[in-house]
Amino acid sequence: MARKIKIFDTTMRDGEQSPGASMNTDEKLVVTRELLRMNVDVIEAGFPISSPGDFESVRKIAEVIGDNAVVCALTRAVDKDIEVAADALKYAKRPRIHTGLGVSPSHMRDKLHITEDQCVEKAAHAVVYAKQFVDDVEFYAEDAGRSDYDFLVRVIQAAVDAGATVVNIPDTTGYSLPSEFGRRIKYLHDNVRGIENVDISV
């Protein structure tokens, strides 16, 4: 079976969270051109709702990228976030909205104050809502490395059924050893219907 490994670069979004690593729009455009030179498949350009500067960066990066790569904007599983991301991506040739929420017991209980059922419902709603604006929707299960296996299957199944084209399984806190993380991905592969039709992002 042939397999294509795609490179998803998040330097301009997640990388900016490192102390002293903040970039202005012009600096982000320099990085964008270098990523295109390296033939990166997907460029996560920013988190548009976080600031007017990030919104403008995503918009300008989308113009520079053209159809040379997918341009991705991050959101929380919140309608307003998704709307603002869609607006920032309005002129992108290959837009992607990357939406999601925390799925570990700690994230649901202490950060989001929601139940497992509410988490599954929010996941499906976010994907369906984002699909109104773009065809390519990536769902992230934040802190998946600390989530219950069967609950993670429920959440990812809901995202796939809602139309996600990519499912992102991050070990947000660096909790898992590689062997354990591999088992988690295999478990999803074996138990989520239709997962063979979407990209698995790690």
Secondary structure as UniProt FT lines:
FT   STRAND          8..9
FT   TURN            11..14
FT   HELIX           15..17
FT   TURN            19..20
FT   HELIX           25..37
FT   TURN            38..39
FT   STRAND          42..46
FT   HELIX           48..50
FT   HELIX           52..65
FT   TURN            66..67
FT   STRAND          70..74
FT   HELIX           79..88
FT   TURN            89..91
FT   STRAND          95..102
FT   HELIX           105..106
FT   HELIX           107..112
FT   HELIX           116..131
FT   TURN            132..133
FT   STRAND          136..142
FT   HELIX           144..146
FT   HELIX           149..162
FT   STRAND          166..168
FT   TURN            172..173
FT   HELIX           178..191
FT   TURN            193..194
FT   HELIX           195..197
FT   STRAND          199..201
//
